[in-house]
Amino acid sequence: MEKKMCVLDEEKECDGCLECEVCDLDPNKICDNCGKCLDIKEYAAIRIDKLYTDPDEYEREEKKRTH
């Protein structure tokens, strides 16, 4: 059976201590993957100016932009 290594200390074999399951923000809580410690916004937006369906058209416009 292959040894499982600790995710917090790669030198240590996992001993089942469950320290890796403790919440980073509240040490009295088990992590529930809420994501609050990751400082992620609720959503992200990307503005799309144009969709190209013809690769040649993209190449032509790209040349115009770089010259």
N, C-alpha and C positions, 0 to 999 in steps of 0.2 A: 504494500500500500504506500502511495506517494505521500510524503510529508506535506502538510499545508503550512505555509509560512504566515506569520503575523502581518497584517496589512499596515500596522503602525510602526513595526520594527522588523525590517527585512532580515535581520540577523537572528531573529528569534522564531522558533517553531510555535505555531498557534497552540495555546493551552486551554482555549475555551473561556478565557477570562471575561469576554464580551465588552472590554474597554472600547473596542471599535464601534460598538453600538450606542455609546453614550452621546447625547446631544452636545454639540460644541458650545451652544449658548446657555444651556441649563444642565449642569452636570447631574442633576437629580432626575433627569428625564431620559428615556430611551429614544433614540432618533426615530422619527416617523417620516423622514424625507420631506419635511415641509419646505425646505429650500431657503429658509430665512437666513441661514448662515452664508449662503452663496451670493447674496446681494444681487439677485437677478430681477430685472424689471418684469412686470406682468406680461408684457408683450414687446415685440420689436417690429419696426416698420422699415421697409425698404421701398424707396421710390423707384418706380419703373418708368423711364421716359419713352421707351420704344421697344417693341418686340421685332426681331428679325426672323423672317421665315426663309429668306434667300441669303445664303452665305456670301454670294458675290456682292450683294447690296451692302452687307456689313463691311466687307473689305474696302469697297469704294468709299464709304463714309469714314472709315477709320483712316484711310490715306488722306482725306480732306482735313481731318482733325489734326493729324501729325505734321502737316506741311504748311 
